[in-house]
Amino acid sequence: MDYEVTRSDIKILKQIHSLGDAQYKRLMAYMKALQKLEQMVSEKEIPGVIHL
């Protein structure tokens, strides 16, 4: 899958680099949880979710 970097992406990356340690750890935990949720949805492990 090809991905084109946008100005918005660059802005977000700059903001991430300015986070403190605690904020960065929270962000990484959130991202890990989001990836797990996306995996569960794609594998249809979550009942009641509409799969498109």
JOLINPE-V112663 format. One record per helix or strand of 2 or more residues. SS is the DSSP state (2 for helix, 1 for strand). FROM is the first residue (numbers start at 0). LEN is the number of residues. If there is no record, write none. Layout:
BEGIN
SS,FROM,LEN
SS,FROM,LEN
END
This chain:
BEGIN
2,6,11
2,20,22
END
